């Protein structure tokens, strides 16, 4: 894609110089084992989530064909351009809790004939179904993403879900295909991922693990994909409901059933939902927080590593070959709502702290890339830890969005081991690692290093060695901000934005001078 190539080329060719900071204490020493490749970091780790919630869809994605906001068939063009620039690999839709009360037939056909309902899960908003199946598929196509469709297992039927997949994927000669063609799309859609329910332990039906398995099996069996192009590696992947954070009951029960499954049903993924809240209900503010609040939330998010390890160990008992992916399809910072915003719309600002939180989680997913092969941050636009905020015709990119831009080279890259003494960052009674880092070779063979300085007060010098590999330097991008609660607003959209960054080589090693509270991604010049 020309926009992406231009962006990366500009970053690498810029006459960057190291950020002018001086480390106040001992450097962090880091070793990259460039000759020992690991697992593939699946590009789907950078997936997104778009639920019918607040202004995530209406106003965020969909403005309608007659809107003065520039759009293509009702889908806003500025949002499409921004999402294409970060190469969104997949989008999960229509929920979330909304999915298990969603009846697809109400969202197809003539707009004035669609069903109007109340979104009882999220704020009691009126849902006019203007954005339905065909609009979602158009949106996914416009941004170049795979469709991850969650079917209604909670209040729907196997027949309803099967009919929905037939509508999307069947030959235009069939009744279902003719209905799709009559709505403007004769060719079958591609549905790469199918969610078999959502949070069935909670809003999806309060099911016990065994009851969920019994209900899920017929969905796995009868909800078929008829698209003739989806065979082999392109076959639809079915993702079962898995655990809520640390509860291992669903993981064990679903994986045990999978190990014992016969030819009639199967799954290819198990869902995990794990938000960073710092406690329930979410009460941490998204702006105006102090350093203790910053440190507490980062400590909470680092628990993702142990959560993934816990569920991976359970999955390994039944699936040592790791055939079933662990899909973290809801994660991110869930904070207190923006003051004055509508209850149930889950609107929050997005700060430099959230950018660091995102980088730490992406690093964790990369370290577990052998099992974690897809994730979906919650959510894409205007909801929770969003990539983009909109207000009428205005749009702003968040610090989290910029982390996804920095991490573009890690999509489908090969993980490279990194060892280091992280040092410590101490705030009150909270002790955290001072730095975090991952490395990988991209699809063209270039070596990349991502380093995060968690310390909001102290700069750090990272000295990176590469074994027998002698490096000549490093260039890339760095994201930092004046304060940990710095945000991008409609009045100041570039308060937190990437800047060119470089490292200095000496004796085959590399020195990177990072300011406080920063994320850097550089290409190593070999």
N, C-alpha and C positions, 0 to 999 in steps of 0.2 A: 504494500500500500504506500503510495508516494508520500503521504503526510507523515507516516511513521518513519520511513527511511530518512526524510528530510530532518525530522526531529532528532533522531539518533546521530545522524551525520553532523548536524550542527553542534551537538553536545561533544562529540569526539574531536571535531576539528577546530573547536573554539580555542582561541589562544588563552587557555585557562592557566591560572597560577594557583598555587596552594593558598587556601584561605589564611589570612594573616593572623594567626593565633599562635601563641606559644604555650605549650603544655607546661603546667605548673609542677608536675611531679613525674614519677617514673613512667616511661612509655609502656604501652601494652604490646607484648610480643606475640605475634601470630604466625603460624606456619600453614601454608597451603600445600597439600600433597597433590600436585597437579598430575602426577603419573598414576593416580589411583582413583579412577572414575567410579561413581556410585550409581544410584537409581536415576531414572528419568524424572525430572520435575515436570509433571504433566501440566500443559497449559491450562487445563480445566481447574487447576488450583486457584486461578485468578477469576473464577466465575462470579456472577452477580445474581441478585435476588430482587424481583419486582412484584410486590404483592398489591392487591387492591386495598390500599391502606392510606389514609390521609390524602396527601397530594402526590403520592409516589407515582401513580398512573395518570390521574386527571390533573393536568397542569404541569406535571413533570415530564411525561412521555406524550400524552394525548392532549391536543388543544382543539381538535376538530378541523375539518376541511375548510370551513368558512372563517377560521380565525385569522386576524391580522398578523399574528405571530407566524413567521415563515415556517412552512410545514410541507411535507410530502404526504398526501393522502391522510392528513390529520395528525401526523407524527412530527413533532417539532424538529426542525433541521439542525438547530444549534446543539441540541442534546445528541442527536445522531452523530454529528461530526466529532464531538468530544469523546463519545464512546468508541467510535471507530479508531480514534487515535491511541487508545489503550488496548486495542485488539481484544475486546471482550469475547471470551471463548464460548460461554453459554449463559443463558438467562433462565432462572427458575421462575415459573408463573403457573397459576394465578395466586398461589399462596403456598405456605402459611395457613393459618387458621381459616382464612377465607376459602381455601380450596375445598375443605370438607363441607362447605355449604354452597358450593358453586355448581350450578346446573347449566351446562354449556349451551343447551338449545336456546336459552334466553338471550344469548350473546351473539347470535348469527342472524343473517338476513337483513332486511330493511331496517334502518335505525328506528323508524317510528313504530315498528312492530315488536321491538325487543322488550323483554320483561324489565319492569322497574321494581326494585326491591329495596330493603333496608340492610345496610351492612352492620349487622348486629355485633360483629366482633370488634369493629374499629370505629367508635365514635357515633354510631347510629346514623351515618351518612346515607343519603339517597344514592343508590347504585342504579344507573340507567342502562348499564351494559353496552354503552357506546363503544367501549374497547373490549372486544371479544376475541374469539379464536383467530379470525382472519386478520384482524388488526395486530394481534400479537405476533403472528407469523410474519406479517409485513415488517413489523418493527425489528424482529430478530434478523430478517434478511437484510434490512437496511444497515444494520450495524455489523453484519457478518458473523453473527453468533449462532450456535446450536440452540435448539429449543429443548428445555427441560420442563416438561408438563407434569404437574401434579394432579392426579385424578381424585375424584371425590369418593373416598372409601368410607368416610364417616356417615354421611347422610344419603349417599347415592347408592346405586346398584351396580353390579357387574355389567348388566345389560347396558346401562347408561354410559358407563366408561368405555365399553366395547364399541358402542355406536359412535362415541366421540372419536376414538382412534380410527374407525372406519371413515368417518367424515373427513378426517385430516389426511389419511394415507391410502384410501382405496382407489382402484382404477376408476376413471371417469365413466366407464360403461356401467358401473354398479349404481344402485339407487343412492347410496351415500355419496359416491363420487359425483353423481349428477347434481346432488344438492350443493356440494362444494363448488362445482363449476357454475351453477346458477348464481352463486354469490361471488363470482369473479375469479376463481382460481381452478381451472380444469386440471392442472398437473398436481399429483400428490405432494403434500408437504413432507418434509423430513422431520421426524420426531426422534431425536437421538437418545434422549433420556426420559424415562417415565417414572415419576414418583408414585409409589403405591400407598397413598395416604400421607398424612402429616400429623406428627405429634399425637399418635393414636393413644398414647398414655395420658394425654391431657385434653386439649381442645378438640382433638380429632376423634373423641368418643370415649375417653377414660377406660380404655380396654386393658385388661391384663395382658402380659406378653403372649401367653398361649392363645387367648381369645383372638388377639391380633393375627397371629400366625394362621389360625383357622379361617379367619375372614380374608386374609391376604392371598392365600393360595389360589382361590378361583379367579381373582383379579390377575394374578401372574399368568394363569393358564389361558383365560379367555379374552383378555384385552390385547388384541394382536395388532401388529404393525404390518400393513399390506403393501407398503411402498417397495416395488421390485428393486429399487436401487439400494435398499438397506439390507445388504447381505454381508457376511464375513465381518471384517473390521468395522463396517458401518452399521451393523445390526443394532437395534434399539437395546439400551441397557436399562434394566429394571432395578429401581432403588427402593428397598424396603425401609420402613420406619425402624429406627434404632433407638439409642439411648438418649435420655435427657441428662446431659453432663456426666455426673459420676455414677449414676445408677446403672449397674451392669446387668440387670435382669433381662432387659430387652435384647441386649447384645448376645447373651448366652442362649436365650430361648430361640431367637431367630436363627443364629448360626448353627445351633444343634439341629433345627429343622432343615436348614440348608444342607448340612452334611448328610442327612438321611433322605434327601429329596429323590424322587424318581423322575422319569422322563417327562412327566406331565407339567411340571412347573419348575421355575428357577428364578434366581435373582443374581444380579451382577454387582450390586452395591448395597451398603448399609448406611443409613443416615445417622448423623450425630449433630445435636444442637447444643452449643456451648457459648453463651454470651458472657461478656465481661461487664458485670454490674457493680461489684463491690458490696453486694447485699441486695436483698429483695424486700420491698419493691425498689426499683431503681430510684436513687435519690441524689447521686453525684451530679453536680452541675456541669454543663458543657462549656461554660465560660465563668471567669471570675473565681476559679478555684486556686487554692494555695499549693505550695510545694508538697505538703503532706498529702493532700488529695491527689496530686499527680503521682506520687510514689505509691500510694495505696492501690490506685487503679492499675498501674503497671505490674505491681506484684500479683494482683488478681489475674491479669491477662497471661502472665507467665505460667499459670497453672494449666494452661492449654496443653503444654508438653506432657505433664503427668496424666492428664485426662486421655489424651490420644494413646499414650503408652499402656494405660490400663485396659482400654477397649481393644487395642491391637493384640495384647496378650490373650484376651478372651477369644478373639477371632483366630489367633494362631492355633488354639487347641483344636479347632474344627477345620481350619483352612491354612495349614502350614505353607502352602504354595502361594498364598495371597491372591487367589483368584477373585475374591470378593473385595471390592474397594471400600475403604472407609470414606464416606462422603460427608464432610462437615458443611452441610448446606444451610446452616444458619449460624453465624458468628459475628462478633463485633461488639463495640461499646454500646450498651443500652443505658442511657443516662436520663436524668430528669428532663421533662419536657421544657421547651423554650417558654419562658414566662409570657403569658398572654395568648399562647397557641391553643388550639382546640383540644379538648380532652379526647384521648384515644387516637390522635393523629401521629403520635410518637415523633414529633418534630424536635430536633436538637441541632445545635451548632457543631462545628467540626474544627478542632484546634490542632496545634503542633503536637500536643500530647496524643491525639488520636492518630496522627501520622506515625509516630513512634510505635504506638500500640499495633498499628497495622503491619509495620515492618517486622516487629517481633513475632507476630503470628505467622506471617508469610515465611519467616525463617524456620519456625517450628514445623510448618507443613512441609517445607523442603527437606528437613532432616528426616521426616517420616514418609518421604515420597514413595517408598516401596509399598506402603499400605494406603496412604492418603493420596488419592488421585483426582479428587475434585473437591472444591469448597465454594461456598456462595456467601459473600459478605452481605450483611443485612443493614441497610438495603441500598439499592442503586441511586435513587433520587428522592430527596426531601424527607426521608424516613431513617431514623437511627443513624448509623455511621455511614452517611451517604457519600457517593462520589461527587454529586452535583446538587446544588440548591437552585431553585427557580422561584421567581415571584412575578407573575404575569410574563411580560416579554423579557425580563431580566434573568440572567443565568450567571452563576459563579462556580468555579471549580474548587473543591475543598482540598486541604492538605492531604487527606487520604487519597484522593484522586492522583495527586502528584507522586505519591509513593508507588502507585500502580504504574505510572509512567516510568519512574526510575527502574522498576523491576521488569520492564518489558523483555530484556535479554534472557531472563530466567524462564520464559515460557518454552516448554519442551527442551530445556537445557539438561545437561548431564551433571548431576551433583558431584562436587569435588570436596573431599574431606578438608576441614579446617580445624586446627587445634590451637587453643590460646588460653591464657590465664586471663579471665575477664576482668579481674580487679573488682573493686567494690564501690558502690555508691550508697551512702548511708544518709537517711533522713529520719531523725528521731529514732524510733525503735525498728525502723524498716531498713533492711539491707538487701540491695539488689546488685546484680552484675552491672559493672560500669559500661561494658561494651558487649555487643553481640555481632556475629559475623557469619556469613555463608559465602561459598564460592561455587562456580559452575562453568562449564564450557557450553556456549550456545550452539545452535544447530549448524553454524558455519565453522565451529572449532575455536572461536575466540574465548579467552578466559576472562571471567568477570568476578569481581569481589564486591560484596555489599557489607558495609560496616555501619553500625548504629551506636551512637554515644547516648546512653540513657541519662547521664548526669546533666541536670539542667543548669549547673553553675560552673563546672570546670571543663575546659577544653581537654582534649586528649591527643597524644601522638601515638599512632599505631605503626609499629614496625613489622612489616610483613616479609617473611622469607618464603622461598619457593623451592627449597631443596636444590637439586642440580639445575633447575631452570633459572637462568639469569635474565632478569627483566630490565627493560630500558626506561620504564616509566608507567604512568597510568593516567587516563583522562576519563572524565565522566561528568556526573552531576551531583550536587549536594543540596539537601533541603534542610533549612533551619529557619529560625524566627527570633524576633526580639524576646518573646516570652513564651512559656509553655502553653499559655492560653491564648496566644495569638491566633486569629482566625481570618479567613477571607470573607469579606462582606461585599454587598452590591456596590457600596461606595468605595471600598478599597479591595478590589478583587485579587491583587497580586501581593498582599502583605506577606503571604507564605507561598513562595514559588521557587522552583529549582534554579540553581545558578551553576555555571561551569566550575569544575573542580579538578584538581590534578594532584598527583603524588610525585615525589622525587625519588629517583633510583640512585643507589650507591652501593657498589660492591655486589650487585646482583639482588640486593634487597630493596624494599620499598618503604618510604616514610609517608604516612598520610596524617596531616594535621587537621583534626576535626574540631570545630567549635562545640560548645555545649549544646545539648538537645538537638542532635543532628542525625540525618540519614544520608549516607553517601553510597553511590554505586559507580564503580569505575571499571573500564576495560584495561586489562593488563597488557602492556606492550612488550611482547616477547622478542 
